Amino acid sequence: MSHKYIRTKNHGFIIWPRNDDLWHVHIARAARSEVVSAGFVFFEDGEAVCYGESESLKMKSDSSDSAALTRQLAGPCK
């Protein structure tokens, strides 16, 4: 199952279930932070796989998003 995401300058990644009524631009406005990339994500073998683009933001996923999101979700190393 894929989800939508935006990557912001101040908050990192924000992920939500894929929903036709909740667009990337809606979440971006609520985040009140500069959006640096946006698209879709699914998880495979414990890794994030980011792809695609946001039509409402006219922004694509970035090639570094998958690794960065995987690190963000893993949290700080202990």
LOBA-154761 format. One record per atom (N, C-alpha, C): residue in one letter; x, y, z. Coordinates in steps of 0.001 Angstrom, whole numbers, padded with zeros to 6 digits, always signed. Atoms other than C-alpha are relative to their C-alpha. Last residue first. Layout:
! residues N
AXYZ/...
***
This chain:
! residues 78
K-000292+000080-001441/K+021393+004033+020395/K+001162-000908+000238/C-000700+001257-000352/C+020897+005241+016860/C+000320+000020+001478/P-001401-000103-000385/P+018390+008055+016490/P+000589-001362+000381/G-000275-000774-001199/G+015174+007301+014662/G+001468+000025+000335/A-000814+000845-000884/A+014625+004484+012165/A+000297+000714+001309/L+000875+000950-000671/L+011779+006471+010595/L+000759-000909+000967/Q+000878-000730-000909/Q+014065+009397+009801/Q-000880-000964+000784/R-000769-000439-001179/R+016743+007087+008351/R-000898+000707+001017/T-000349+001220-000745/T+014246+005349+006020/T+000769+000361+001252/L+001197+000399-000740/L+012931+008784+005036/L+000255-001267+000809/A+000224-000959-001082/A+016423+009992+004121/A-001224-000376+000830/A-000985+000244-001063/A+017219+006842+002114/A-000237+000928+001190/S+000172+001364-000545/S+014015+007072+000075/S+000940-000264+001168/D+001124+000130-000932/D+014125+010865-000335/D-000112-001382+000633/S-000489+000260-001361/S+017625+011134-001840/S-001128-000276+000999/S-000719+001285-000043/S+016460+010730-005468/S+000520-000333+001398/D-001433-000175+000215/D+013949+013537-004957/D+000697-001352+000147/S-000793+000623-001050/S+010195+013176-005359/S+001470+000178-000371/K-000316+001429+000117/K+008719+015639-007772/K+000678-000524+001249/M-001285+000354-000582/M+006971+019006-007330/M+000198-001506-000086/K-000900-000045+001161/K+004092+020724-009103/K+001447-000258+000438/L-001148-000845-000350/L+002473+021222-005677/L+000950+000220-001181/S+000505-001211-000636/S-000982+019964-006721/S+001113+000957+000409/E+000548-000909+001002/E+000523+017504-009210/E-000447+001310+000636/S+001232-000633-000442/S+002689+015901-006571/S-000457+000956-001089/E+000048-001445-000151/E+005307+013586-008001/E-001357+000446+000526/G+001085-000798+000554/G+006395+010029-008379/G+000108+001476+000278/Y+000088-000104+001457/Y+008599+007890-006177/Y-001077+001007-000391/C+000705-001213+000395/C+009766+007184-002648/C+000024+000129-001519/V-000222-000169+001444/V+010704+003648-001581/V-000876+001178-000444/A+000934-000884+000705/A+011083+003422+002195/A+000394+000069-001468/E-000550-001211+000620/E+013019+000413+003478/E-001114+000808-000655/G-000417-000955-001018/G+011951-002298+005931/G+000582+001297-000542/D-001105+000554-000788/D+011860-005028+003278/D+000569+001009+000989/E-000387+001317+000473/E+009629-002886+001059/E+001228-000454+000774/F-001075+000588-000796/F+007748+000195+002167/F+000228-001433-000442/F+000406+001296-000518/F+005672+002425-000086/F+001214-000586+000705/V-000967+000887-000637/V+006006+006127-000772/V-000676-001333+000336/F+000633+001173-000593/F+004339+008757-002936/F+001079-000902+000581/G+000352+001120+000864/G+005332+012244-004000/G-000717-001081+000775/A+001295+000607-000306/A+006755+015448-002600/A-000267-001138-000967/S+000350+001069+000933/S+009999+017395-002414/S-001328-000608+000432/V-001143+000199+000897/V+011499+020518-000800/V-000217-001140-000985/V+000005+001376+000504/V+008394+021888+000916/V+001135-000135-001002/E-000359+000146+001407/E+009083+025091+002857/E+000026-001475-000392/S-001442+000119+000173/S+007287+025019+006180/S+000275-000183-001485/R-000593-001334-000108/R+003781+025965+007265/R+001522-000042-000004/A-001339+000151-000564/A+002846+022305+007753/A+000693+001342+000212/A+000113+000227-001442/A-000862+023024+007236/A+001377-000076+000671/R+000507-001231-000623/R-000234+024529+003806/R-000067-000135+001516/A-001065-001005+000078/A+001930+021575+002783/A-000443+001308+000656/I-000946+000298-001084/I-000725+019116+004009/I+001118+001040+000023/H+000709-000188-001275/H-003393+020685+001804/H+000949-000217+001178/V+000053-001438-000290/V-000983+021015-001152/V-000719+000287+001320/H-001295-000449-000513/H-000239+017285-001064/H-000052+001478+000420/W-001085-000207+000958/W-003912+016541-001569/W+001278+000428+000710/L-001047-000714-000732/L-006420+015085+000875/L+001234+000093-000892/D+000535-001248-000539/D-009664+014100-000899/D+001040+000839+000725/D+000277-000943+001082/D-008114+011461-003171/D-000509+001338+000502/N+001398-000395-000085/N-006616+009668-000180/N-000235+001059-001071/R+000419-000492+001311/R-003296+007833+000056/R-001505+000223+000026/P+000581+000995+000908/P-002589+007414+003741/P-000456+000653-001307/W+001406+000278-000303/W-000395+010117+005293/W-000551-000996-001011/I+000586+001095+000782/I+003344+010846+005537/I-001456-000173+000423/I+001363+000164-000510/I+005125+014021+006686/I-000668-000999-000936/F+001062+000628+000784/F+008868+013980+006157/F-001316-000019+000752/G-000323+001289+000600/G+011379+016410+007661/G-001189-000517-000799/H+000623+001126-000694/H+009861+019108+009836/H+000413-001369-000528/N-000058-000057-001467/N+011853+022264+009046/N-000485-001251+000716/K-001290-000486-000474/K+012765+021986+005342/K+000108-000098+001520/T-000094-001422-000290/T+009778+019887+004453/T+001376+000351+000552/R-001237-000181-000773/R+009467+016543+002717/R+000173+001501+000186/I-000750-001199+000339/I+005948+015758+001563/I+001242+000004+000873/Y-000920-000664-000910/Y+004377+012339+001520/Y+000413+001359-000543/K-000500-001261+000525/K+001538+010263+000097/K+001007+000558+001002/H+000453-001183-000717/H+001070+006620+001001/H+000491+001230-000758/S-000805-001212+000030/S+001414+003374-000927/S-000691+001124+000760/M+000838-001179+000000/M+000000+000000+000000/M+000882+001241+000000/
***
